[in-house]
């Protein structure tokens, strides 16, 4: 049981480090453009102070934390050249502060506003009949 717990803790630390490394990669000129786009999107979402699917929603709330973010990280890491990714990971490990993505926050809030507007429009149309 302790071995599983330690493995899980190491995995969680690696995820956090890789998110910061991808944040760094998205801002580095040496990173290829496709990798920058994916790394930036993954880092913005993972570092956003709010989730697209709030955690209080049963099962779905943790789906992004357990599935979407790790899969996005895996894709972005594959796109970033290995030598650069190792450098970004070292830089991320040295950082004590975790960046916050205001862009990710704005994107998530924007998506929720669009969903709310579409739902309101749909219900308004149903009531108008």
N, C-alpha and C positions, 0 to 999 in steps of 0.2 A: 504494500500500500504506500509506504513512504517513497519507494522508487518511482511509482507512478506520479505521485504528487510533485516530486523534484523534477521529473521530466516535463510535466505540465508547466511548472514555474519557469523552467528554462525556455520552453517553447513560447510562452507569453512574453518573456523578456526579449526574445529574438524578434517576435512580431513588432513589439514597440520600437526596437532599435531599427528594424527594416522600414517602418513607416517614416521615421525621422530621416533615415538614409535616402528614401525615395523623395522626401521633401527637399533634401539637399540636391539630389540628382535632377529634379525638375528645374532647378535654378542654375545648374552648371552648363556652360556653353559647350562642353565636351560631350554631353549626353546627346545621342541621336534624337531627332525630333519626334519620332513615334514613341520612343521610350519616355521622352519628356512629357508628352501628352498623357500617356497612361500613368506614369509615376505621379504627375501633378494631380490627376483626377483621384487616384487611390489615396494619396497623402491628404488631399483636401477633404475627402469624405471621412477618412479615418481620424483626422485631427479636428474635425468639426466638433464644436461643443454639443451639438444635438444630432440625433440619429434620424435617418429617413423613416425608419420604422421604430417608434418608441419602444423601449425595453419593457414597459408595462403591458404590452400586447402579448398574450400568451403565445409561446413558441416562435411566432414571427418576429417578435421583438429582439430575440437573441440570434436570429438567423443571420443578420448582417454581421454581427460580431464573430460568429463561429464559422460562417461559410463565405459570405461575400467579400469581406475584407481580406482573409487569408488567400482566397483565390485571386483577387486583384493584386495582392502583393506578389504572389507567385508569377503571375503574368508579367508584371512590371520588372521584376528581378531578372526574368529571362530576356527581356528586351534591352536591359542596360548591360554594356560590356562588363565582363567579370572583373577585370582590373579596376575599372571605375567603381563598380559596386562594392568591392572590397575596401576601396579608399573611402567611399561614402559611409560604409558601416563603421569603419574606425573613427571617422569624424563624429558620427552619431553616438557612438559609445562614449566618446569624450565629453559630449554635451551633457550638462546637468539639467537644463531646462528643456521642456518639450514644447515645440511651437504650437500655436493654436491657429487653425485655418479659418479666417474670417470669410474667405471666398467660399469655403465649404459650407459655412453657416448660411451665407446668403443663398447659395444654390439649394440647400435643403429647405430653407424657408420659402424660396421661390417655388419649388416643386409643391410644397404643401399649399401655398396660395393658389397655384394653378389647379390642383386637385379640388380644393374647396370651391373655387369659382365654377369649375365644370360640374361638380355635384350640385351646387346651387342652381346653375342654369338648367340642369336635367330635371331637378325637382320642380322648379318654376314652370317648366314646360308641361310636366305631368299635372300640376295643379291647374294650369290654364285650360286644360281639355274639358 
